[in-house]
Amino acid sequence: MTGGLVSPWILGTFLPSSSEFSTSSPSLATCVCRSHFRAPKDLKFVLHEALDSAGFNTTYVREAREGFCSQIQKLSEIERETSIIINRGVDLGKTALYIAAEDDSLISHSSVPLPVDAFIDRLDDLSMDYCSRYSSSFRSSPDNFLECLERYMYVDKGFRRSNSRNQLEQRAVYLHSVLTHRVGSMCMLSLIYSEILKMLRMWGLVNFDVEISSPNDSYGSPRGYLKQRSTESDHQHIMTTESLLLKILRELKHAFWPFQVDQSKSPFLRAAEAANCSDRSAYIDKSGLEVASAKAARHRLERGVWTSVRFGDIRRALSACERLIILEADCMELRDYGALLYHCGFYKESLQYLHLYKDSQKQMKQLPDSLNKKLEEEALEKLIIRLNLILMEDKMATRPSSIASSLYNNTDPW
């Protein structure tokens, strides 16, 4: 039973023993999230330790994670709800670049880390360059200033929104790539827009309140608007520090989630279906192409074949999940991470995270019943039962026997 269920994505002496669980590792996070859950002190993420065991040099990976954690530690309850335009506690530009630096080190095999400071300088240069080009806008009306700023970003500098959510546009969710190629997701463009505005405010060149409007369509770009002209209903749509970071990390999780077929379902349900832990009768309307694609992708991943990142990336998916848990914004991330660990063969850790999710969920306000919610609950219970059976049958099930090359053989970062 165990041998047939172990995923070849991450195989080997990859997993530290329980006695190695400690708070000394930089990849460990004690979670006290706004969903009112507290992770046990011995709870540990597995990605960095796994890569170490696989012979992968994680020096730059860990440095980038530490940089990310150093910023997240500044997130007080007030800072979480602070608009990205006026937030000063967390450097959003640095945080986004630390995210990019970790993922770059995971996949590029570069002998040097991503130059975070150089890209910070490039981000700051945008504000300086605006001042040199449009200095007269500071003496004009707020409306004229915003028109000049948007002309600068979307015409002079040529930033544009990515109009595709497929895997070929993965670079649109990394800040350093957006600064280089000028094509980005809504989140990345909003971050750049806000960082320019924030610098201008800090220099005393802008003395009125501005917020960013994010269009609901797939093509519009972020625009500034005067907060004094907004209505009370607009305030709930203001992008806060926490909401921006949550969007960035979830974009990464969805982009690299290994199960890409049927985006209408949650990542967890897709993972559960791949593990045969969901009721597939609820999805009988799938086209033949979808079914064939799902079978081909699953067969490909089971063989450990990673010839294209279009089918997800297990390392970056794990990394995104771990950072989401560190952010402590939604205990649902514990469940998704647990499902991913199951497919990686980390059965004991998977069960820990799934139980932690269930304990945390009991303290949360229950959402209205829906078909997806019911399916997710059923799939969760089936997955927990399966994990208990695996661990009962083979105490060594959490320690696979060999390392899968798919962890570190994919050299194409985008």
C-alpha positions in Angstrom: 0.0 0.0 0.0 2.7 2.5 1.0 4.9 1.9 -2.0 2.1 2.7 -4.4 1.2 6.0 -2.7 4.6 7.6 -2.3 5.0 10.4 -4.7 8.2 10.4 -6.8 8.3 14.2 -6.7 10.1 14.3 -3.4 11.7 11.0 -2.5 14.6 10.2 -0.3 16.2 10.7 3.1 14.6 14.1 2.7 12.8 14.3 6.0 14.3 15.2 9.4 13.3 12.9 12.2 10.9 14.1 14.9 13.8 14.6 17.3 15.2 17.2 14.9 12.2 19.5 15.2 13.4 22.7 16.9 13.0 26.4 16.6 16.5 27.0 15.5 15.8 26.5 11.8 15.1 29.7 9.8 12.4 27.8 7.9 10.4 27.3 11.0 7.5 29.5 11.9 5.4 29.6 15.0 1.9 30.7 13.7 -0.5 32.8 15.6 -2.9 33.9 12.9 -5.8 36.1 12.8 -7.9 33.0 12.4 -7.1 32.3 16.0 -4.8 29.3 15.7 -1.5 28.7 17.3 0.9 26.2 15.8 2.8 23.9 18.2 6.4 24.9 18.8 7.7 21.7 17.3 5.8 22.2 14.0 8.2 22.6 11.2 8.2 23.3 7.4 10.0 20.6 5.3 11.1 22.2 2.1 14.5 23.6 3.1 15.5 20.6 5.2 14.4 18.3 2.3 16.6 20.2 -0.2 19.5 20.0 2.2 19.1 16.3 2.3 19.0 16.1 -1.4 22.4 17.8 -1.6 21.0 21.1 -2.7 22.8 24.3 -1.4 20.1 26.2 0.4 22.2 29.1 1.6 20.5 31.7 -0.6 17.1 30.1 -0.2 17.3 30.4 3.5 18.7 34.0 3.4 15.8 35.0 1.3 13.3 33.3 3.6 14.9 35.0 6.6 14.5 38.4 4.8 10.9 37.7 4.2 10.3 36.7 7.8 12.1 39.8 9.1 9.5 41.9 7.2 6.5 39.8 8.2 7.5 40.2 11.9 6.8 43.9 11.6 3.1 43.2 10.8 1.2 44.4 13.8 -2.6 44.2 13.7 -2.6 47.9 12.7 0.0 47.4 10.0 -2.0 44.6 8.5 -5.0 46.9 7.9 -2.9 49.9 6.8 -3.2 51.0 3.2 -0.2 50.1 1.0 0.0 53.8 0.1 0.8 54.9 3.6 2.3 51.8 5.2 5.8 52.3 6.6 6.2 49.3 8.9 6.8 46.7 6.2 8.8 47.4 3.1 6.6 45.8 0.5 9.1 46.2 -2.3 11.7 44.3 -0.2 9.2 41.7 0.9 8.2 40.9 -2.7 11.9 40.8 -3.8 12.7 38.3 -1.0 9.9 36.1 -2.3 11.3 36.3 -5.8 14.9 35.7 -4.5 13.9 32.5 -2.7 12.1 31.1 -5.7 14.9 32.1 -8.0 17.4 30.2 -5.8 15.1 27.2 -5.7 15.2 26.8 -9.5 18.0 28.7 -11.1 21.1 27.0 -9.6 22.8 30.3 -9.7 26.1 30.7 -7.8 25.0 34.2 -6.7 21.7 35.3 -5.1 19.2 37.5 -6.7 20.4 41.1 -6.2 17.6 42.4 -4.0 19.3 45.7 -3.3 19.9 46.4 -6.9 16.2 46.0 -7.7 15.3 48.1 -4.7 17.4 50.8 -6.2 15.7 50.3 -9.5 12.3 50.7 -7.8 13.5 53.9 -6.1 14.9 55.2 -9.4 11.3 55.2 -10.7 10.3 57.8 -8.1 13.4 59.9 -8.8 12.9 59.7 -12.6 9.3 60.8 -12.2 10.4 63.9 -10.2 12.8 64.9 -13.0 10.2 64.5 -15.7 7.1 65.8 -14.1 8.3 68.2 -11.4 5.6 70.7 -12.5 2.8 68.2 -11.5 3.5 68.8 -7.8 2.3 72.4 -8.2 -0.8 71.4 -10.2 -4.1 69.9 -9.1 -4.3 66.4 -7.6 -6.2 65.2 -10.6 -3.5 66.5 -12.9 -0.8 64.9 -10.8 -2.5 61.4 -11.0 -2.9 61.8 -14.8 0.9 62.6 -15.0 1.8 59.6 -12.8 -0.3 57.2 -14.9 1.1 58.6 -18.1 4.6 58.1 -16.6 3.9 54.4 -15.6 1.8 53.2 -18.5 3.2 55.3 -21.4 6.6 56.6 -20.6 7.8 53.4 -18.8 5.5 51.1 -20.6 4.2 49.0 -17.7 1.3 46.9 -18.7 -0.9 44.3 -17.1 -0.4 40.7 -18.1 -3.6 39.6 -19.9 -3.0 35.9 -19.4 -3.1 33.7 -16.3 -1.4 30.7 -17.9 2.0 29.3 -16.9 3.8 31.3 -19.6 3.1 34.4 -17.6 4.6 33.3 -14.4 7.2 36.0 -14.5 4.4 38.5 -14.2 4.1 37.7 -10.5 7.7 38.3 -9.5 8.7 42.0 -8.9 12.2 41.8 -10.3 10.9 40.4 -13.5 8.1 43.0 -13.8 10.7 45.8 -13.2 12.8 44.3 -16.0 10.1 43.3 -18.6 7.4 45.9 -17.6 4.6 43.2 -17.7 3.0 42.4 -14.4 0.0 41.1 -12.6 -2.5 43.5 -11.0 -0.8 43.0 -7.6 2.7 43.8 -9.0 1.5 46.9 -10.8 -0.3 48.0 -7.7 2.8 47.5 -5.6 5.0 49.6 -8.0 2.3 52.3 -8.2 2.1 52.5 -4.4 5.8 52.5 -3.9 6.2 55.5 -6.2 3.4 57.3 -4.4 4.8 56.4 -1.0 8.3 57.8 -1.8 6.8 61.0 -3.1 4.7 61.3 0.1 7.8 60.7 2.2 9.7 63.4 0.3 6.8 65.8 1.1 5.9 66.2 -2.6 2.4 64.8 -2.2 0.3 66.1 0.6 -3.2 64.7 -0.2 -4.7 61.2 0.4 -4.6 58.9 -2.5 -5.8 55.3 -2.8 -5.4 52.7 -5.6 -8.4 51.4 -7.6 -8.1 47.9 -9.0 -10.4 47.3 -11.9 -12.5 44.1 -12.0 -11.8 43.3 -15.6 -8.9 41.3 -16.9 -7.2 44.1 -18.7 -7.4 47.3 -16.7 -4.4 48.7 -14.8 -4.3 50.2 -11.2 -5.3 53.8 -11.1 -5.1 56.4 -8.3 -8.1 58.2 -6.9 -8.5 60.9 -4.3 -9.6 59.4 -1.0 -11.6 62.5 0.0 -13.9 61.9 -3.0 -14.5 58.3 -2.3 -17.6 56.9 -0.6 -17.8 54.8 2.5 -18.4 51.7 0.3 -15.0 52.3 -1.4 -13.1 51.9 1.8 -13.7 48.2 2.0 -11.9 47.8 -1.3 -8.8 49.7 -0.2 -5.8 47.4 -0.7 -4.1 46.8 2.7 -0.6 45.5 3.4 -2.0 42.1 4.4 -4.4 41.8 1.5 -1.6 42.7 -1.0 0.8 40.1 0.4 -2.0 37.5 0.5 -2.8 38.1 -3.1 0.8 37.9 -4.2 1.5 34.6 -2.4 -1.8 33.1 -3.5 -1.0 34.0 -7.1 2.2 32.1 -6.8 0.5 29.1 -5.1 -2.1 28.9 -7.9 0.5 29.4 -10.6 2.7 26.5 -9.4 0.1 24.2 -7.9 0.8 20.8 -9.5 -2.8 20.1 -10.5 -3.7 22.7 -13.1 -6.8 21.1 -14.7 -10.2 22.7 -13.8 -9.4 26.0 -12.3 -13.0 26.3 -11.0 -12.1 24.1 -8.1 -9.9 25.0 -5.1 -6.3 23.8 -5.1 -7.2 21.5 -2.2 -10.0 19.8 -4.2 -7.8 19.3 -7.2 -5.1 17.8 -5.0 -7.7 15.6 -3.3 -9.1 14.4 -6.6 -5.6 13.5 -7.7 -5.3 11.4 -4.5 -8.7 9.8 -5.2 -10.1 11.4 -2.1 -13.0 13.4 -3.7 -16.3 12.5 -5.2 -15.7 12.7 -8.9 -19.4 12.2 -9.7 -19.9 15.9 -8.9 -17.8 16.7 -12.0 -19.4 14.4 -14.7 -19.6 17.3 -17.1 -15.9 17.4 -17.9 -15.0 17.4 -21.5 -12.9 14.6 -23.0 -10.0 17.0 -23.4 -10.1 17.9 -19.7 -10.2 14.2 -18.7 -7.3 13.3 -21.1 -5.3 16.3 -19.9 -5.8 15.4 -16.2 -4.7 11.8 -16.9 -1.7 12.8 -18.9 -0.6 15.4 -16.3 -1.0 12.9 -13.4 0.9 10.1 -15.3 3.6 12.6 -16.1 4.0 13.8 -12.5 3.9 10.3 -11.1 6.9 9.5 -13.2 8.7 12.5 -11.9 9.0 14.0 -15.4 9.4 17.8 -15.3 10.0 19.0 -18.9 7.8 22.1 -18.6 6.7 24.3 -15.8 3.3 24.6 -17.3 2.3 21.6 -15.1 3.3 23.3 -11.9 6.4 23.3 -9.7 6.4 21.3 -6.5 9.2 23.4 -4.9 7.7 26.8 -5.6 4.2 25.5 -4.6 5.6 24.3 -1.2 7.5 27.6 -0.8 4.4 29.7 -1.4 2.3 27.6 1.0 4.9 27.9 3.7 5.1 31.7 3.3 1.3 31.9 3.5 1.3 30.1 6.8 4.0 32.5 8.1 1.7 35.4 7.0 -0.9 33.9 9.4 -3.9 35.3 7.5 -6.0 32.2 6.9 -5.8 28.8 8.5 -7.1 27.3 5.2 -3.4 27.4 4.1 -2.6 24.7 6.7 -5.0 22.4 4.9 -3.6 23.1 1.4 -0.1 22.7 2.6 -1.0 19.4 4.2 -2.5 18.1 1.0 0.6 19.0 -0.9 2.8 17.2 1.7 0.7 14.1 1.2 1.6 14.1 -2.5 5.2 14.6 -1.6 5.3 11.5 0.7 5.5 13.4 4.0 2.6 11.6 5.6 3.3 12.3 9.2 3.7 16.1 8.6 0.7 16.1 6.3 -1.4 14.6 9.1 -0.1 17.2 11.6 -1.1 20.1 9.3 -4.5 18.7 8.5 -5.3 18.2 12.2 -4.0 21.6 13.0 -6.4 23.0 10.3 -9.3 21.1 11.8 -8.6 22.4 15.3 -8.3 26.0 14.0 -11.4 25.7 11.9 -13.5 24.8 15.0 -12.8 28.3 16.4 -13.7 30.1 13.3 -17.1 31.5 12.2 -18.6 28.8 10.0 -19.2 29.7 6.3 -22.5 29.0 4.6 -22.8 25.5 3.3 -22.0 25.0 -0.4 -21.3 22.1 -2.7 -17.5 22.9 -2.7 -17.5 23.2 1.1 -19.2 19.8 1.4 -16.8 18.2 -1.1 -13.8 19.7 0.7 -14.9 18.4 4.1 -15.5 14.9 2.7 -12.2 14.9 0.9 -10.4 16.1 4.0 -11.9 13.3 6.2 -11.0 10.7 3.5 -7.4 12.0 3.3 -7.0 11.9 7.1 -8.3 8.3 7.2 -5.9 7.3 4.4 -2.9 9.0 6.2 -3.8 7.2 9.5 -3.9 3.8 7.6 -0.5 4.5 5.9 1.2 5.4 9.2 -0.3 2.4 10.9 0.8 0.1 8.2 4.3 1.3 7.8 6.1 3.4 10.4 8.7 4.3 7.9 6.2 5.7 5.4 7.3 9.2 6.2 10.9 8.5 5.1 11.0 7.7 1.4 13.9 5.7 0.1 15.4 7.9 -2.7 15.6 11.5 -3.9 13.6 12.5 -7.0 15.6 14.5 -9.5 12.5 16.6 -10.1 13.4 18.7 -7.1 16.4 20.3 -8.6 16.6 19.3 -12.3 14.2 22.0 -13.7 16.6 24.7 -14.7 14.1 26.9 -16.6 13.1 29.5 -14.0 10.1 30.8 -16.0 
